[in-house]
Amino acid sequence: MSYTIGFQAKDQKAILATEAATANQAVAIVAALRRSAEEIKFIRSPQEGEMGIEMLLLLAKEEAEEMPQRT
């Protein structure tokens, strides 16, 4: 499932967006944006629609549980 993260850079008016192929990648992008003081404006996926960070974390957890374990 793909995700689009919209954010606003510090001291800018434009809202930018970036794509992530998985929920885990989206979580990593959100974390990086938060560390750089960017404001998250939206998180969206074609399947789930608009969501909050808590829902994204839940989807990432479910995604990790579905992935086969490497040994």
Secondary structure, DSSP 4 states (H G I P E B T S, - for coil): --EEEEEE-TT--PEEEEEESSHHHHHHHHHHHHHTTPEEEEEEETTTEEE-HHHHHHHHHHHHHHSPPP-
